[in-house]
Amino acid sequence: MFLHEKIEKRTLVAIVFSFIGVLIVSDPAQIKINPQQFYGSLFALLGGFFYSAMAISSKSLTQKTTPLYAAFWQYFIIIILSFVFSLPNRPALIFNNIVPLLYLGWAAGGLAFLLYMKGIAKVKGQIIQVITMLEIVIGSLSGIILLGEKLNLPTIIGGIFILFGIFIVSAKRENNFFVILIGIGPMFTG
């Protein structure tokens, strides 16, 4: 494996439970993809793939340096690449949305990512993505609490599967605090 870690059976079981939970929460029978949504779904899928690749490469990087150093350089490169895409926008658009942009940059981006990187540095690479599936549970709860969305049976059942997978992979570990950090880091991204 890339990180030279032996894959534990409990991790495989946790991945299966969490993946089943994700499928149940997303309720694939209800997904209707029209041509406009196809590209959005495709980009989301590609984003998920690259996010996973980032998590694994970040684990490797945090073994050689500090999480803060790794986070700084990742965000510095993101700023440079994003600057090109922001050039066509009018400055008024940015100034009119400065409060949400500051929140996204500080809490949803910076603080969440620093917590995530700190957690990655302390746990095995093979459990990183299982723990980050807690983001789905937190996102669903945030939608219910903050946006008034209705709680449905697939969300409850899927959430239980995800939580069970996280429990399997994190039970009886010495560094449970850092496992929790990985899970709550994405909470700030809502």
GUVOKOL-766705 format. One record per atom (N, C-alpha, C): x, y, z. Coordinates in steps of 0.05 Angstrom, whole numbers, padded with zeros to 5 digits, always signed. Example, Ala and Ser with C-alpha at 12.3 -4.5 7.8 and 13.67 -1.06 7.14 Angstrom:
+00264-00114+00156
+00246-00090+00156
+00264-00066+00156
+00257-00045+00142
+00273-00021+00143
+00258+00001+00157
This chain:
+00017-00024+00000
+00000+00000+00000
+00018+00025+00000
+00006+00047-00009
+00021+00072-00012
+00034+00081+00015
+00020+00078+00037
+00030+00087+00063
+00043+00064+00078
+00046+00041+00066
+00059+00018+00078
+00045+00009+00104
+00019+00010+00104
+00003+00001+00127
-00011-00024+00120
-00012-00043+00139
-00027-00067+00135
-00057-00061+00138
-00073-00070+00119
-00102-00065+00121
-00114-00085+00141
-00127-00074+00161
-00140-00090+00181
-00168-00099+00172
-00176-00123+00181
-00202-00133+00174
-00224-00115+00184
-00221-00104+00208
-00241-00086+00219
-00245-00061+00202
-00223-00052+00190
-00225-00029+00172
-00241-00036+00147
-00237-00059+00136
-00253-00068+00113
-00282-00070+00120
-00288-00081+00144
-00316-00083+00153
-00328-00055+00156
-00312-00037+00168
-00321-00009+00172
-00327+00004+00146
-00310+00000+00126
-00314+00012+00099
-00340+00002+00087
-00345-00024+00090
-00370-00036+00079
-00394-00023+00092
-00395-00022+00119
-00417-00011+00133
-00421+00019+00126
-00399+00034+00125
-00401+00062+00119
-00411+00067+00090
-00401+00051+00072
-00409+00053+00043
-00438+00047+00040
-00448+00026+00054
-00477+00020+00053
-00492+00043+00064
-00483+00055+00086
-00496+00079+00098
-00498+00102+00078
-00476+00107+00064
-00475+00128+00044
-00496+00123+00022
-00497+00098+00013
-00516+00091-00008
-00545+00095+00002
-00550+00087+00027
-00577+00090+00037
-00585+00119+00040
-00566+00135+00051
-00572+00164+00055
-00576+00178+00028
-00560+00171+00008
-00563+00184-00018
-00588+00174-00033
-00599+00152-00025
-00624+00141-00037
-00622+00141-00067
-00605+00123-00079
-00601+00124-00108
-00626+00120-00125
-00647+00108-00114
-00672+00104-00129
-00685+00131-00135
-00680+00151-00118
-00693+00177-00121
-00676+00196-00138
-00652+00188-00145
-00635+00206-00161
-00644+00206-00190
-00650+00229-00199
-00657+00233-00228
-00637+00251-00240
-00621+00241-00258
-00600+00256-00270
-00609+00266-00298
-00614+00292-00300
-00619+00304-00326
-00593+00314-00337
-00593+00322-00362
-00568+00330-00375
-00553+00353-00360
-00568+00371-00347
-00556+00393-00333
-00542+00383-00307
-00554+00363-00294
-00543+00352-00270
-00520+00332-00275
-00519+00322-00299
-00499+00301-00305
-00471+00312-00300
-00465+00336-00311
-00438+00348-00307
-00433+00354-00278
-00453+00364-00264
-00450+00369-00235
-00443+00344-00220
-00458+00322-00226
-00453+00296-00213
-00425+00286-00220
-00418+00289-00246
-00391+00279-00255
-00369+00295-00240
-00372+00321-00238
-00352+00337-00225
-00351+00331-00195
-00374+00326-00183
-00375+00318-00154
-00360+00291-00150
-00365+00272-00168
-00351+00246-00166
-00321+00250-00169
-00312+00266-00189
-00284+00271-00192
-00272+00286-00168
-00288+00304-00157
-00279+00319-00133
-00275+00300-00110
-00294+00280-00106
-00291+00260-00085
-00266+00244-00089
-00260+00236-00114
-00236+00221-00119
-00211+00236-00112
-00210+00261-00121
-00186+00278-00115
-00184+00285-00085
-00207+00288-00072
-00207+00293-00043
-00195+00269-00028
-00202+00245-00036
-00191+00221-00024
-00161+00220-00030
-00153+00226-00054
-00124+00226-00061
-00110+00247-00044
-00122+00270-00039
-00110+00291-00022
-00107+00281+00006
-00127+00267+00017
-00125+00257+00044
-00102+00238+00047
-00099+00219+00028
-00078+00200+00030
-00051+00213+00027
-00048+00231+00008
-00022+00245+00004
-00016+00263+00028
-00037+00274+00040
-00033+00291+00064
-00022+00274+00087
-00032+00250+00089
-00022+00232+00110
+00007+00227+00107
+00015+00222+00082
+00044+00218+00076
+00060+00243+00082
+00049+00266+00075
+00063+00291+00079
+00066+00298+00109
+00045+00293+00125
+00046+00299+00153
+00064+00281+00169
+00073+00259+00157
+00093+00242+00169
+00121+00254+00167
+00124+00273+00148
+00150+00285+00142
+00152+00314+00153
+00129+00326+00159
+00128+00354+00167
+00105+00358+00186
+00099+00383+00194
+00077+00388+00212
+00051+00392+00196
+00028+00387+00209
+00003+00392+00195
-00001+00421+00187
+00008+00440+00203
+00005+00468+00196
+00021+00475+00171
+00045+00464+00169
+00062+00469+00145
+00048+00458+00120
+00038+00433+00122
+00025+00421+00100
+00000+00436+00092
-00016+00445+00111
-00040+00460+00105
-00034+00487+00093
-00013+00500+00103
-00005+00526+00091
+00001+00524+00062
+00018+00504+00054
+00026+00502+00026
+00003+00493+00008
-00015+00476+00019
-00038+00468+00003
-00056+00492-00003
-00061+00508+00018
-00078+00532+00014
-00064+00553-00003
-00038+00556+00000
-00024+00576-00016
-00026+00569-00046
-00023+00544-00053
-00026+00535-00081
-00055+00539-00090
-00074+00533-00073
-00102+00537-00080
-00108+00566-00085
-00097+00584-00069
-00101+00613-00073
-00090+00621-00101
-00067+00612-00107
-00055+00620-00133
-00072+00610-00156
-00081+00584-00155
-00097+00573-00176
-00125+00586-00178
-00136+00592-00154
-00163+00604-00154
-00163+00633-00163
-00141+00646-00159
-00139+00674-00167
-00145+00678-00197
-00136+00659-00213
-00140+00660-00242
-00170+00660-00248
-00185+00643-00233
-00214+00641-00238
-00230+00664-00227
-00218+00678-00208
-00233+00701-00196
-00229+00727-00211
-00210+00728-00229
-00205+00752-00244
-00229+00763-00260
-00244+00746-00273
-00267+00756-00288
-00289+00768-00270
-00289+00762-00244
-00310+00773-00226
-00305+00802-00221
-00327+00816-00217
-00325+00845-00210
-00318+00848-00181
-00301+00867-00174
-00294+00872-00146
-00318+00876-00128
-00339+00889-00139
-00364+00894-00123
-00376+00868-00114
-00375+00847-00131
-00386+00821-00124
-00371+00810-00099
-00346+00813-00098
-00330+00804-00075
-00336+00820-00051
-00336+00847-00053
-00341+00864-00030
-00370+00861-00019
-00389+00856-00036
-00417+00852-00027
-00420+00826-00012
-00402+00807-00015
-00404+00781-00003
-00380+00775+00016
-00369+00796+00027
-00344+00793+00043
-00349+00777+00068
-00371+00780+00082
-00376+00764+00107
-00378+00734+00101
-00394+00726+00082
-00395+00697+00076
-00368+00687+00066
-00353+00703+00051
-00327+00695+00041
-00307+00692+00063
-00308+00710+00082
-00290+00708+00105
-00296+00683+00122
-00322+00678+00126
-00330+00653+00141
-00320+00628+00126
-00324+00628+00100
-00316+00605+00084
-00285+00601+00085
-00271+00623+00084
-00242+00621+00085
-00231+00614+00112
-00242+00626+00133
-00231+00622+00160
-00242+00597+00173
-00268+00594+00176
-00279+00571+00191
-00282+00547+00173
-00296+00550+00151
-00302+00527+00134
-00277+00517+00119
-00259+00535+00114
-00234+00527+00100
-00211+00523+00120
-00202+00544+00132
-00178+00544+00148
-00180+00527+00173
-00199+00533+00191
-00201+00519+00216
-00208+00489+00212
-00228+00484+00195
-00235+00456+00189
-00212+00441+00178
-00197+00453+00160
-00175+00439+00147
-00152+00434+00167
-00147+00454+00184
-00126+00450+00204
-00133+00427+00223
-00158+00426+00232
-00166+00404+00249
-00164+00377+00235
-00172+00377+00210
-00170+00353+00193
-00141+00344+00190
-00123+00363+00184
-00095+00356+00181
-00083+00346+00207
-00090+00358+00229
-00081+00349+00256
-00090+00320+00261
-00115+00315+00254
-00125+00287+00258
-00111+00268+00240
-00107+00275+00214
-00094+00257+00195
-00066+00249+00205
-00052+00268+00217
-00025+00263+00227
-00024+00242+00249
-00047+00238+00263
-00047+00221+00286
-00060+00194+00282
-00073+00189+00260
-00086+00163+00256
-00076+00149+00231
-00082+00123+00229
-00073+00108+00205
-00088+00118+00181
-00074+00118+00159
-00085+00128+00133
-00110+00113+00124
-00111+00087+00131
-00133+00070+00121
-00160+00077+00134
-00159+00091+00157
-00185+00098+00170
-00193+00126+00165
-00177+00142+00152
-00183+00170+00148
-00210+00174+00134
-00214+00161+00112
-00239+00165+00096
-00264+00154+00110
-00260+00133+00126
-00283+00122+00141
-00292+00143+00161
-00274+00155+00175
-00280+00175+00195
-00293+00200+00182
-00282+00208+00159
-00293+00232+00146
-00322+00228+00136
-00331+00203+00135
-00359+00199+00127
-00378+00210+00148
-00367+00217+00172
-00383+00231+00192
-00394+00258+00181
-00380+00269+00161
-00389+00294+00149
-00417+00291+00137
-00424+00267+00127
-00450+00262+00116
-00471+00264+00138
-00465+00252+00161
-00484+00252+00183
-00487+00281+00193
-00465+00295+00197
-00466+00322+00207
-00480+00340+00187
-00474+00336+00161
-00488+00352+00140
-00518+00348+00140
-00526+00323+00144
-00555+00317+00145
-00568+00330+00169
-00554+00328+00192
-00565+00340+00217
-00566+00371+00214
-00545+00382+00202
-00545+00411+00198
-00568+00420+00180
-00573+00404+00159
-00596+00411+00141
-00622+00410+00156
-00625+00391+00174
-00650+00388+00189
-00652+00412+00209
-00631+00417+00223
-00632+00438+00244
-00632+00466+00232
-00614+00471+00213
-00611+00499+00203
-00628+00506+00180
-00635+00486+00163
-00650+00492+00139
-00679+00481+00140
-00686+00468+00162
-00713+00458+00164
-00720+00434+00147
-00699+00420+00137
-00705+00396+00121
-00717+00375+00138
-00733+00357+00125
-00746+00336+00140
-00728+00312+00143
-00729+00300+00167
-00714+00276+00172
-00730+00253+00161
-00716+00236+00145
-00730+00213+00133
-00717+00187+00141
-00731+00165+00136
-00721+00139+00144
-00694+00131+00131
-00690+00136+00105
-00664+00129+00094
-00641+00145+00107
-00645+00169+00115
-00624+00185+00128
-00618+00173+00155
-00638+00165+00170
-00634+00153+00196
-00619+00127+00194
-00629+00109+00177
-00616+00083+00174
-00588+00086+00163
-00585+00102+00142
-00558+00106+00131
-00539+00118+00151
-00548+00137+00166
-00532+00150+00187
-00523+00130+00208
-00541+00111+00216
-00534+00090+00235
-00512+00072+00224
-00514+00065+00198
-00494+00048+00185
-00467+00063+00185
-00467+00089+00178
-00442+00104+00178
-00430+00106+00206
-00447+00113+00226
-00437+00114+00253
-00426+00088+00263
-00439+00066+00255
-00429+00039+00263
-00402+00034+00250
-00399+00041+00225
-00373+00038+00212
-00351+00054+00225
-00358+00078+00233
-00338+00095+00247
-00332+00083+00274
-00352+00073+00288
-00347+00060+00314
-00329+00036+00311
-00333+00019+00291
-00317-00004+00286
-00287+00004+00283
-00283+00024+00267
-00255+00031+00260
-00242+00047+00282
-00257+00060+00300
-00244+00076+00320
-00245+00065+00348
-00260+00043+00353
-00263+00032+00380
-00236+00020+00389
-00230+00024+00414
-00206+00013+00427
-00181+00023+00414
-00181+00048+00406
-00156+00060+00396
-00146+00081+00416
-00120+00083+00419
-00109+00101+00438
-00113+00130+00431
-00116+00136+00405
-00117+00164+00396
-00145+00171+00387
-00166+00163+00402
-00193+00169+00395
-00199+00199+00392
-00185+00216+00408
-00189+00245+00406
-00183+00255+00378
-00162+00244+00366
-00155+00253+00339
-00174+00242+00318
-00185+00219+00323
-00206+00207+00305
-00230+00226+00305
-00237+00237+00328
-00259+00255+00330
-00252+00281+00316
-00227+00291+00318
-00220+00315+00304
-00224+00313+00274
-00217+00290+00262
-00221+00285+00234
-00250+00287+00227
-00267+00276+00245
-00296+00277+00240
-00308+00304+00242
-00299+00320+00261
-00312+00346+00265
-00300+00368+00248
-00276+00364+00237
-00264+00384+00219
-00283+00392+00197
-00295+00372+00182
-00313+00379+00160
-00339+00392+00170
-00345+00391+00196
-00370+00402+00206
-00371+00432+00200
-00349+00445+00199
-00348+00474+00194
-00355+00481+00165
-00353+00460+00147
-00359+00465+00119
-00389+00463+00113
-00405+00454+00134
-00434+00453+00132
-00443+00438+00109
